[in-house]
C-alpha cells in the first residue's frame, strides 16, 4: 500500500465514523451523552478534513508534510494523573438506548484503533507518521468511550480505576 491509497481509504473510514456519531448523538436524553458524541463526531469531521487537505497536498506537490493535529482527548498520562479529580458524568437512570450507543461507539473506536494499527504496519516507514498520530487519538477516543460506558453501566470502574470495593467496606 502506498501513501496516496492510504489517505483515500482513511478519508472514507473517517466519514463512516462521523456518520455513526451523528446517528447516535440524538439518542441521548442526557446532555453529557450528547456532548460526548457531538464532540467526538466533530473531531472525526476534523480528521476527514485534515486528510482531505493532505490528499490535495499530495496531488499538488507529490508529498505530504506533517502538521500538528489537535485533539480534545488528553494524553493517557494526564488522564491517569487527574482521574481522581474527575467527577462522574452521569447520575441516575440511564436508558438502554444510551448504553447501546456507547457500546456501538466503543466497537467503532476499537475498529478505528485496529484500522490505524494495520495502516501504519502496511506503510513504508517514511510514510507512517501521518497515521501514527491518528492511532494515538483513536486510542484516546476508545479510552473515553470505555470509561463512560463503564460509568453508565455502574460497574464500579471509571478509566479502569475501581471507584469502590465492596470487600473493603
N, C-alpha and C positions, 0 to 999 in steps of 0.2 A: 504494500500500500504506500502511496506517496502522499505528500502533504496536501496537495490540491484535492485529492479524493477524500482524505480525512476531514478536511474542512467542510466539504459538501455533506458528508454523512453526519457530522456533528451538528450542522445547522438544522438538518431535518430532525435529528434526535431532540435538540433543544426545543424546537417548535412543538413537538409532540408532548414534551413535559409541560410547556406553557398551557397547552390545551387541557391537560388534566387538572392543573391548579385552577384554571378558570372555571372548569366544570364543577369542581368540588368546593370552591370558596363560598358559594351561595348556600351550601348545605348546612352551614353553621348558624345556629341561633346565637351562640356566644360571640361576642365581639373579638375576643382573643383568638379564637379559631379562624375567624375571617381575616384578621390582621396577619396571622402567620401565613395563611395560604396566599393572600394578596401580596405580601412582601416577598415570599419565595417565588411566586409567579412573576413578579416584576423583575426579580433578579434573573430568572430564566430568560425573560424577554431581552434583558441587557446582554446576556450571554449570546443569544442569537444575533443581536445587532453587532456585538464585538466580532463574532465570527464572520458575519457578512462584510464588515469593514476589512477584515483580514483577507477575505476572498477577493475583494476589489483590489486590495493592495497587491495580492499575488498576481492578479490578471494584469495590472498596470506595470508592476516592477519585476515580476518573476521571483520575488522573495517576500518574506514576511518578517517584520520586526515585532519584538515582544514589547507590548505596552503594559503598564500597570493595570491590573483589573481589580477593582474594589469589590467587596462583598459585605453583606450585612452580618455574615457569620463570624463571630470572634474565633480566634485560634483555639485549639484544644487546650493549650496551656493556660490561656486566660479563663476559659470555661471551668477548668479544674480548680484554678486558684480562687475563683469567686463563687463557686457553686453553692457554698454555704450561705451566701448573702442573697441569693436569688429567691424571689418569692414564687409561690405556686401560682400558676396562671389560671387554672380552672378551679372552681369550687362548686359544690353542689352536684346535682344530677346532670349527666351528660347523655345526650341522645345516642342511640346505637348508630344512626347515620353519621354522626360526627366521628365516632370511633372508627367506623368503616372508612371514612375519608382519610383519617390519619393512617390506617392500615394500607390503603391504596397509595398514599404519598410515600410511606416508608418503602413499600415494594418498588415504587418508581425510583426513589433515590438510591436504593440498593442496586437497581439495574443501571442507573446512571454511573454509579461508582464503578461497577464492573465494566461498563461500556468504555469509560475513560482509561481504566487499567489496561484493557485489551488494546485500545487505540495506541496508548503510549508504548505498549510492548511490540506493536507491529511497525512502528515508525522508526526510521533511522535515528540514531542518537541526536544528530543535529536538529531534528525537527520535533523532538519530544517536548521541548519547553512550552510550546503553545498550549499543550493539553495537560501538562503536569499541574498547572495552576487550576485548571478545571477539576482535576481529580481531587485536589485539596478542598476546593469549595464544595464539591458534591459530597465528600465525606463529612463536611461540616453540616450540610443540609440533612444528611442522614442522621447525624447525632441529634440535631434539634428535633426532628420528627419523632425519633425513637423516644427521646426524653418526654415529649408532650404526650405521646401515646401511652407510655408507662404512667404518666401523671394522671391522665383522664381515666385510665383503667383502674387506678388506685392500687397498684401493685406494691407500693411502698418504696419504689425506686424513682429517682429523678436524676438524669445524667449519669446513670449507672452507680449512683450512690444510694445506699439504703437510708431512707428517711426515718424509719423506726424499726425496732427489733422487738418482737413480742416476747422473746425469751429473756431479754434483759430487763423487761418491765416488771 
